[in-house]
Amino acid sequence: MEQTAPILDLRYLNEVTSGDKKFIADILSDYLREMESYVSELDTSLKQRSLGTALRAAHTIKGASANVGATRVRDLASKIESQAQKGSFEGGVVLVQLLQSEIHRVKEIIGRQGVDELLREL
């Protein structure tokens, strides 16, 4: 994962929503809520060595994160997905912990700065 990647890049989301701040806030709220269940599913599937479930969960997290601009979360999920495609569970639990940490950072930034301020920075 590239540490220089921004935690949250709202340019794409801003473009596809025509800058609708309320809609962006709703999307981010839904994203954070859904990530909890997907990360839990991913963690459980890795611990149970359930390749198909891990692959689907990682792919879903990657796609949703790309859509909202959570670049570091997307990159970690992509790495987990790639490993699962190769049939490897090595380091999966650690990667999930990193994933949870990055999702928490996204949540903190949104809570601390708010959508209005984040969009002003674009």
BELQUIBEL-V303433 format. One record per backbone hydrogen bond with DSSP energy under -0.5 kcal/mol. NH is the residue of the N-H (numbers start at 0). CO is the residue of the C=O. Records with the same first field share a line. If there is no record, write none. Layout:
NH->CO ; CO
This chain:
2->0
4->1
8->68
9->7
13->9
14->10
15->11
16->12
17->14
18->13
19->16
20->18
23->19
24->20
25->21
26->22
27->23
28->24
29->25
30->26
31->27
32->28
33->29
34->30
35->31
36->32
37->33
38->34
39->35
40->36
41->37
42->38
43->39
44->40
45->41
46->42
47->43
48->45
49->44
50->48
53->49
54->50
55->51
56->52
57->53
58->54
59->55
60->56
61->57
62->58
63->59
64->60
65->61
66->62
67->63
68->64
69->64
70->68
71->5
73->69
74->70
75->71
76->72
77->73
78->74
79->75
80->76
81->77
82->78
83->79
84->80
85->81
86->83
87->82
91->88
94->90
95->91
96->92
97->93
98->94
99->95
100->96
101->97
102->98
103->99
104->100
105->101
106->102
107->103
108->104
109->105
110->106
111->107
112->108
113->108 ; 109
116->112
117->113
118->114
119->115
120->116
121->118
